Amino acid sequence: DEGRIRECCKTYVDAMRSAFGENALPLYASKAMSVQRIYQIMKEENMGVDVVSPGELYTAVKAGFPMENAYFHGSSKTDEDIRFAMQHKIGFFVCDNADELDAIDAEAGKQGICQKILLRLAPGIDPHTHKAIVTGSVDSKFGSAIETGQAEEITVFTLAQPHVELMGFHCHVGSQVFDADVFLRSAAIMLNFVAEMQKRYGYVTEELDLGGGFGVRYTEEDPVIDYEKWIEQMGKKLREICSDRNIPVPAILLEPGRSIVG
């Protein structure tokens, strides 16, 4: 139902701009459904996209999606994946680990560019969802944990690389989340980390991607979520924390997928 999909996009675009400011951008998590037409709709509705495979990236390119608004995820990107993405002018890599960072920096150097990236961090949040779709815990295979010091270590390492530009940070705590407090706690942890990086190293975070995972109803027992209200609550919390920690509010990204097409 294309009309319904467009309504969902407009909900996110309007709610995020209202809550977070004009620089906010919803990224369609295209693993939820990857076909050429969906990328064309996302372009028309002023959405960004995230892709998690070269197949999704290729489909977006074939659809004519503006790749400067595409973010390439994945914990196991190959050197060929990285090369392929840069050849197609990917906007951002969401970088999971130091090995990937080395590969991105090396390929960017070969191509004579400075590649924009976000670092994926693990905030250590339990979203109280099914264990198979929890991704933000300390021992997750995705990203660098904040509480162990790994996140700070990879941030410092990244800032020293010659061919990458660290634009900010990303987290994603899990899927099918029905509790708004999960996102509020995650945002607080991430912003406190942002503040510490500014205090210790003078690094000012330009973008903060709080991921996706907004639950959708599969049964009548599942609750109905007011996404606009959740986003409004997140905006209020973000502004309070940034004011308390005396840091600028970064451009905020979210990654709705299932809640766009489900």
N, C-alpha and C positions, 0 to 999 in steps of 0.2 A: 504494500500500500504506500505508493510514493507520497501521497498527501500526508499520511501519518508520519512518515519518516521526516518530511520537511517540518512538520509541526514540532517534532522532538528536537530537531536541530535549532529551530527558532527559540525554543524554550531555553536551551543551554546558552546560545549566543546572547540573548537578551538578559537572562538572569546573571550570567557571568559579567557582562559589561556593567550592569547595575551594581553588583556586589563588589567587584574587583577593579573596575575602571576600564577604559577603552582599550588598553593593551592586553586584556585577558583574551585567551583563545581556547575554545574547546577543540580537542583533537579526536576525531573519530577513530576508535580502536578497530582497525579494519579486519582484525582476525575474527570479528563477529560476523562479517560477511564481506568477502572481497570479490567484487565483480566490477567491470569497467563503469557501468552506469552509476554505481554508488559513489565512486570518486567524482564523477561529474556533478552529482547532486551536492556533494560536500563542497566542491568549488563554488557552486552557485549559491549555497547557503552560508558562505564565508566561514567555513570550518577548516581547520587544519586536519591532518591525519597522522596516525602512527602506524607504522608497518613493522612486522616482526620477521619477515623473510624476504629473500630476493624475489620470490614469486609475487608477493603483495606489492613490492616496490615496482616490479615490472608492469603489473596490471595498472597501477596508478599512473605510471609514465604513459602507457598506451592510451589511457583515458584522457590524457592532457591535463592532469592535475599539476598545479604549480608546485614544483618540488621544494621550493624554498620554505614551504609550509608543511613539509613532511619530516617526521622524526622516526629514525630507524632504531628499533629496540632489538633485544635478543641477547642472551647470555653466552651464545656459542657462535658468534659471527666468524666466518672463515675470512682469510685474506682476500679471496675472490669476491666474497660478499661486500667487503669494505671497498674494494676497488670498483666494483660494479655500481655501488651507491654513489661514490664520488664522481664517476663518469657521468652519472645522470643528475649531478648537481644537487644531491640531497641537502636539505637545509641543516639538519642536526643529526648527530648520532647520540643516542642515550647509551652511555658507556658503562659497562658492568664491572670491569676489573682492569688491573694494571696491564695484563697481557694484551687485552683489546686496545687499551690506550696506546701502548707501544706500536701496535699494528696500524692504528689510525694515524698516529703522528708520522710514522715512516711512509705510509702511502701518500699522505698529504704533502710531505716533503718532495716525493717523486713527482707529484702533479703540480707542484709550485703553488699550493694554496694554503690558507690557514683555515682549518676545519672547525666549525662551531660544534660544541658538544655540551651535553648535560651529564653529570655523574649520577648514576643510580645508587641511592643509599637505602639501607634497611633501618627504619626507625624503631624496630623492636616492638611493634604493636600486634596484639592478638585480636583479630577482627571477629572472633567468635563465629566463624563460618566453617565450612567443611575443610578438614586438614589438607585435602588435595589441592585446594585453591587458595591457601594461605601463602603469601609471597613476601611479607614485610617483616618476618621474625628475624631475630639475631642470627640464627643458623640457616637462613634461607640461602639457596644457591644463587639468588639474584642480588647483586649490588654489594656495597660495603657497609658493615654495621657501624652505627654511630657510637654505641656505648662501649665498644671494644677499642675504639681509637682508630680503626681501619679507615673510617670515612675521612677523618682529618688527615691521615697519612696520604691517602690517594689524592686528596685535594691539593696538598702541598706539592706532591709529585706532578700533578697535572699543570699547576701554575708555572712549573719550570720547563715545560715542553715547548719547543720552538714553533711547531706547526699546528697546534690546536689552540682554540680560544674557549676557555671555560665560561659558559654563559650562565650556569646555575646548576640546580640539583633536581633530582626526580625521586619519587617514591611511589610504590603501589603495594597496598597492604593485603589485597586479596580480592576475590570476586563474590558476588551475591551477598553484599553487605547491606543489612537492613537497619543498622544503628548509626545515626548521624554522628554520635559521639566518637566513633572510630576515626572519622575524618577530622574532627576537631582536635583530638589528641595527637593524631599524626601531624597535622599542620603545626601544632605548638612545638613538637619535637624538632621538626624541620626548621622552623623559624628560629628557634633557640640556637640550632647549629649554624644557621646563616649569620646570626648575630655574633657568635663566637669566632667565625672565620673572618668577619669584618674587624672585630676587636684585636685578634691576634696577628692577622696578616694583612689587614687593610683591603681584603677582597670584598667587593660589593657585588652581591648576587643580583643579576638582572632578571632571571627567570626562575620560577619555582613551579614544578610540575607535580601536582598532588595525586596523579594517577586516576584510575577509574574504579570500577567495582560496585557501582550503584546497583542495588538489587532490583530484579524484575519479578513479577508474580508468575509462578508456574502453577500454583494451586490456589484455591479460594482461601486457604488458611494463611497464605503469605500476605503481609501487610501491603497497603498501597502507599507508595512513597511520594511525598510532595518535593520533587527535586528543586523547584524554585526556592522553597523554604529552607531546604538544606544548604543551598548555595548562599542564600542570604545570611544564614547563621555562620557559615564559614567566613564570609566577607567581614562580618562584625568581629569575629575572633581574630582574624588576621590583622585587621587594623589596630585592634587593642594591643596585640603582642608587638607589632612593629613600633607603635608609639611608646610602649613601656621599655623596649630595648633600644630605642632611638636609632632605628634602621629604616631605610626607604622600603616601601612596599614593592616587592618584585612584581613583574608581569606574571599572572597566575594562569597555569594551564591545567585542564582536566581532560580525562580520556574516556568519555562515554562510548560504549560499544553496544553491549547487549540492550542498554536502555534506549538506544536509538532505533535498533532494528528488531528487538525481541517481540 
